[in-house]
């Protein structure tokens, strides 16, 4: 069973210890996406972007940021267009 809130808390603690811990940003971003709501998607995107600011060529951050953007677009599209 997934526990995204606990994961976010643990990754946040890791980030507070090491602000350049790229894998923690990715992990926390993924946990935010597991919330399954728009706020979680946006928080996940922000973490992936932070990882890219630290290391612009970090491929996992690029992959997951793109995935979050597509998830957000799919979510928006499911509501239909006026």
C-alpha positions as CSV (number, residue, x, y, z in Angstrom):
1,X,0.0,0.0,0.0
2,X,1.3,3.4,-0.9
3,X,1.6,6.2,1.7
4,X,2.4,9.3,-0.3
5,X,2.1,11.7,2.6
6,X,4.7,9.7,4.6
7,X,7.0,9.6,1.6
8,X,6.7,13.3,1.1
9,X,7.7,13.9,4.7
10,X,10.7,11.6,4.5
11,X,11.9,13.0,1.2
12,X,11.4,16.5,2.6
13,X,13.6,15.6,5.6
14,X,16.3,14.3,3.3
15,X,16.2,17.6,1.2
16,X,16.5,19.6,4.4
17,X,19.7,17.8,5.2
18,X,21.1,18.0,1.6
19,X,19.6,20.7,-0.7
20,X,21.3,19.1,-3.7
21,X,20.0,15.6,-3.2
22,X,18.5,15.1,-6.7
23,X,17.0,11.7,-6.0
24,X,15.1,13.1,-3.1
25,X,13.5,15.8,-5.3
26,X,12.5,13.1,-7.8
27,X,11.1,10.8,-5.0
28,X,9.2,13.6,-3.4
29,X,7.8,14.7,-6.8
30,X,6.7,11.1,-7.5
31,X,5.0,10.9,-4.1
32,X,3.2,14.2,-4.8
33,X,1.9,12.8,-8.0
34,X,0.6,9.8,-6.1
35,X,-1.8,12.3,-4.3
36,X,-3.7,12.1,-7.6
37,X,-5.0,15.7,-7.6
38,X,-4.0,18.9,-9.4
39,X,-2.2,20.3,-6.3
40,X,-0.1,17.1,-6.2
41,X,0.7,17.3,-9.9
42,X,1.9,20.9,-9.6
43,X,4.0,20.2,-6.5
44,X,5.6,17.2,-8.3
45,X,6.4,19.4,-11.3
46,X,7.9,22.0,-9.0
47,X,10.2,19.3,-7.4
48,X,11.3,18.1,-10.8
49,X,12.0,21.7,-11.9
50,X,14.1,22.2,-8.7
51,X,16.2,19.1,-9.6
52,X,16.7,20.6,-13.1
53,X,17.8,23.9,-11.6
54,X,20.5,22.0,-9.6
55,X,21.5,19.8,-12.5
56,X,20.1,20.9,-15.9
57,X,21.2,17.6,-17.6
58,X,19.7,15.3,-15.0
59,X,17.6,13.0,-17.2
60,X,15.3,11.5,-14.5
61,X,14.1,15.0,-13.7
62,X,13.4,15.7,-17.4
63,X,11.5,12.5,-17.8
64,X,9.4,12.9,-14.7
65,X,8.7,16.6,-15.4
66,X,7.4,15.7,-18.8
67,X,5.3,12.8,-17.4
68,X,3.8,15.2,-14.8
69,X,3.0,17.8,-17.6
70,X,1.3,15.1,-19.6
71,X,-0.6,13.8,-16.6
72,X,-1.8,17.3,-16.0
73,X,-2.9,17.8,-19.6
74,X,-4.7,14.4,-19.6
75,X,-6.4,15.5,-16.4
76,X,-7.6,18.7,-17.9
77,X,-8.7,17.0,-21.1
78,X,-10.8,14.5,-19.2
79,X,-13.0,17.5,-18.1
80,X,-13.8,18.2,-21.7
81,X,-13.6,21.5,-23.5
82,X,-16.4,24.1,-23.4
